[in-house]
Amino acid sequence: MNERIVVSPGDLMGDGVFETLHLRPSGPWLLQEHLDRLARSAALLDMPPPDPDVSGLSASDGALRIIYTRNLLHVGVSEIPEPVLRQRRDGIRVLSADLGVAAGRRPPWSLSAAKSLSYANNFAARRWAARQHADDVVWLSLEGYVLEGPTASIVWLAGDELGTVPWEEAAILPGITAAHLLSLAPSAGLRPVQRMITLPELAAADAIWFSSSLRGLAEVVSLDGEPRTRSPWTPRLLDLLGY
């Protein structure tokens, strides 16, 4: 039987938030962290914290999506798209692009730290990359600092430094998978850091990854047309994350 979902004009205009979780045999991975971010995102839209029912959900390697608007709370489960699995396995070709904002400076009504449904600009950036024969985009601030990808956090390895961009300082979405990876870094003999980094500094890193719930880590194998050598750390860190 088809489920009938009634939506309002506000729902169609992106006035809501969502979370995407990796669904594992043990259930939704990092569930509490995602629910906490969902509540923070909702608060930025002046919405009360949601209480989605995700009990009993599991999969060998699936996707769980929670969509929350002023009139709807929907939980859906699906397979992970093949392109996402391919990026996890084979890596991604990335272009840099100026986002047109200063690092840490957004309007007081900005939703840059919320995972809102207003993703048209994010997907437009990835379509632009595809037209340039690339897979994704690393967004830069006006000052040249690395911010994030349209649907991912940036993680890099430089020597023994495993780093990511500090979300509060950069005014970007906090990355749950990236934060969890950094919490595990000492167990792999790596030093976790959060700091602002320029594009030349990123390009000089030993390895670069796009981090997200479904991809886990997608290694950057080309940056602005320059090929990069695959890192032996990629399978090690994916294993550390349980992918």
C-alpha positions as CSV (number, residue, x, y, z in Angstrom):
1,M,0.0,0.0,0.0
2,N,1.3,3.4,-0.9
3,E,1.8,5.8,2.0
4,R,0.1,9.2,1.5
5,I,2.1,12.1,2.8
6,V,0.5,15.5,3.1
7,V,2.9,18.4,2.7
8,S,2.5,22.2,3.0
9,P,4.0,24.9,0.8
10,G,6.7,25.5,3.5
11,D,7.7,21.8,3.2
12,L,8.1,22.1,-0.6
13,M,10.2,25.3,-0.1
14,G,12.8,23.5,2.0
15,D,11.6,24.8,5.4
16,G,12.7,21.8,7.3
17,V,15.8,19.7,8.3
18,F,17.0,16.2,7.8
19,E,19.6,13.6,8.8
20,T,21.1,10.7,6.9
21,L,22.5,7.8,8.9
22,H,24.5,4.7,7.9
23,L,22.3,1.7,8.8
24,R,24.3,-1.3,10.0
25,P,23.4,-4.7,11.4
26,S,23.6,-3.2,14.9
27,G,21.2,-0.4,13.9
28,P,21.6,3.3,13.0
29,W,25.3,4.2,13.4
30,L,26.1,7.2,15.7
31,L,22.3,7.6,16.3
32,Q,22.5,9.9,19.2
33,E,25.0,12.2,17.5
34,H,22.7,12.5,14.5
35,L,19.6,13.1,16.7
36,D,21.4,15.8,18.6
37,R,22.4,17.5,15.3
38,L,18.8,17.1,14.1
39,A,17.6,18.9,17.2
40,R,20.2,21.7,16.8
41,S,19.2,22.1,13.2
42,A,15.5,22.3,14.1
43,A,16.2,24.9,16.8
44,L,17.8,27.1,14.2
45,L,14.5,27.0,12.3
46,D,12.5,27.7,15.6
47,M,11.1,24.1,15.5
48,P,10.8,21.9,18.6
49,P,13.1,18.9,18.9
50,P,11.7,15.9,17.0
51,D,11.3,12.4,18.4
52,P,11.6,10.0,15.5
53,D,10.9,6.3,16.0
54,V,13.9,4.3,14.6
55,S,13.5,1.3,16.8
56,G,14.2,-2.1,15.2
57,L,15.8,-0.7,12.1
58,S,18.9,-2.4,10.7
59,A,20.6,-3.4,7.5
60,S,23.9,-4.9,6.3
61,D,24.8,-1.6,4.6
62,G,21.9,0.8,4.2
63,A,20.7,4.3,4.5
64,L,18.3,5.8,7.0
65,R,16.9,9.2,6.4
66,I,14.9,11.3,8.9
67,I,13.0,14.3,7.4
68,Y,11.5,16.8,9.7
69,T,9.3,19.8,8.7
70,R,6.7,21.9,10.5
71,N,4.1,19.4,9.4
72,L,5.9,16.1,8.9
73,L,8.2,13.7,10.6
74,H,9.2,10.9,8.2
75,V,11.6,8.0,8.6
76,G,12.7,6.1,5.5
77,V,15.1,3.3,4.8
78,S,16.8,2.6,1.4
79,E,19.8,1.0,-0.2
80,I,23.0,3.0,-0.5
81,P,23.2,4.3,-4.1
82,E,25.9,2.6,-6.2
83,P,27.7,5.9,-7.0
84,V,28.2,6.4,-3.2
85,L,29.7,2.9,-2.8
86,R,31.9,3.5,-5.8
87,Q,33.2,6.7,-4.4
88,R,34.0,5.0,-1.1
89,R,35.9,2.3,-3.0
90,D,37.5,4.2,-5.9
91,G,37.8,7.8,-4.6
92,I,36.7,11.1,-6.1
93,R,37.9,13.8,-8.4
94,V,37.4,17.2,-6.8
95,L,37.5,20.9,-7.9
96,S,37.9,23.9,-5.7
97,A,35.4,26.8,-5.9
98,D,34.9,30.1,-4.1
99,L,31.7,30.0,-2.2
100,G,31.6,33.8,-2.0
101,V,31.5,34.1,1.8
102,A,34.0,35.0,4.4
103,A,35.1,32.3,6.9
104,G,33.0,32.5,10.0
105,R,30.9,35.5,8.7
106,R,27.3,34.7,7.8
107,P,24.1,36.7,8.2
108,P,22.4,36.4,11.6
109,W,19.7,34.3,10.0
110,S,22.1,31.9,8.3
111,L,21.4,28.2,8.3
112,S,24.9,27.2,7.4
113,A,25.3,25.2,10.6
114,A,21.9,23.4,10.1
115,K,21.3,20.4,7.9
116,S,18.3,22.0,6.2
117,L,16.3,20.7,3.3
118,S,17.4,23.7,1.2
119,Y,20.0,21.7,-0.8
120,A,19.4,23.0,-4.3
121,N,22.7,25.0,-4.2
122,N,24.6,22.0,-2.9
123,F,23.4,19.8,-5.7
124,A,23.9,22.5,-8.3
125,A,27.6,22.7,-7.2
126,R,28.0,18.9,-7.8
127,R,26.3,19.2,-11.2
128,W,28.8,22.0,-12.1
129,A,31.6,19.6,-11.1
130,A,30.2,16.8,-13.2
131,R,30.1,19.2,-16.2
132,Q,33.9,19.7,-15.6
133,H,34.4,15.9,-15.5
134,A,34.8,15.9,-11.7
135,D,32.8,14.3,-8.9
136,D,32.6,16.9,-6.2
137,V,33.6,20.4,-5.0
138,V,35.6,21.7,-2.1
139,W,34.2,25.1,-1.1
140,L,36.5,27.9,-0.2
141,S,36.0,31.1,1.7
142,L,36.8,34.6,0.3
143,E,40.1,34.4,2.1
144,G,41.0,31.1,0.6
145,Y,40.3,28.9,3.5
146,V,38.9,25.4,3.0
147,L,35.3,25.1,4.3
148,E,33.5,21.9,3.3
149,G,32.0,20.0,0.4
150,P,28.4,20.3,-0.7
151,T,27.5,17.1,1.1
152,A,30.6,16.3,3.1
153,S,33.2,17.4,5.6
154,I,36.9,17.7,4.6
155,V,39.5,15.5,6.4
156,W,43.2,15.5,5.7
157,L,46.4,13.7,6.8
158,A,49.6,15.6,7.1
159,G,52.4,13.6,8.7
160,D,50.8,12.3,11.9
161,E,48.1,15.1,11.9
162,L,44.6,14.0,11.1
163,G,42.6,17.2,10.7
164,T,39.3,18.7,9.8
165,V,37.9,22.2,9.7
166,P,36.5,23.6,13.0
167,W,32.8,24.0,12.2
168,E,32.0,26.9,14.6
169,E,35.0,29.0,13.4
170,A,34.2,28.3,9.8
171,A,30.4,28.6,10.2
172,I,29.7,25.3,8.5
173,L,27.8,22.1,9.2
174,P,29.4,20.1,12.0
175,G,30.5,16.7,10.5
176,I,29.5,13.8,12.6
177,T,31.6,11.1,10.8
178,A,34.6,13.4,10.8
179,A,34.4,14.2,14.5
180,H,34.0,10.5,15.3
181,L,37.1,9.7,13.2
182,L,39.1,12.3,15.0
183,S,38.1,10.8,18.3
184,L,39.5,7.5,17.2
185,A,42.7,9.0,15.7
186,P,45.0,8.4,18.8
187,S,44.2,4.6,18.6
188,A,45.8,4.7,15.1
189,G,48.8,6.7,16.3
190,L,47.5,9.9,14.8
191,R,47.1,13.3,16.3
192,P,43.6,14.8,15.9
193,V,43.4,18.6,15.1
194,Q,40.8,21.0,14.1
195,R,42.1,24.1,12.3
196,M,41.6,26.4,9.4
197,I,43.6,25.4,6.3
198,T,44.2,27.0,3.0
199,L,43.8,25.3,-0.4
200,P,47.6,25.1,-1.0
201,E,48.1,23.6,2.5
202,L,45.3,21.1,1.7
203,A,46.9,20.2,-1.6
204,A,50.2,19.6,0.1
205,A,48.7,17.1,2.6
206,D,49.6,13.4,2.4
207,A,45.9,12.5,1.9
208,I,42.5,14.2,1.6
209,W,39.1,12.7,2.1
210,F,35.5,13.7,1.9
211,S,33.7,12.4,5.0
212,S,30.0,11.7,5.3
213,S,27.7,9.1,6.8
214,L,27.1,6.9,3.8
215,R,30.4,7.3,2.0
216,G,32.4,7.0,5.3
217,L,35.5,8.3,3.6
218,A,35.9,9.0,-0.1
219,E,39.6,9.7,-0.9
220,V,40.4,12.6,-3.2
221,V,42.3,11.1,-6.1
222,S,42.5,14.4,-8.1
223,L,42.4,18.0,-6.9
224,D,41.9,20.7,-9.5
225,G,43.0,18.3,-12.2
226,E,46.2,17.2,-10.4
227,P,46.3,13.5,-9.7
228,R,47.0,12.3,-6.2
229,T,48.6,9.1,-5.1
230,R,46.3,6.8,-3.2
231,S,47.0,6.6,0.5
232,P,47.5,3.3,2.4
233,W,45.6,5.1,5.2
234,T,42.3,5.0,3.4
235,P,41.5,1.3,4.0
236,R,42.9,1.5,7.6
237,L,40.7,4.5,8.5
238,L,37.6,3.0,6.8
239,D,38.2,-0.2,8.9
240,L,38.6,2.0,12.0
241,L,35.1,3.5,11.2
242,G,33.6,0.1,10.6
243,Y,33.0,0.3,6.8
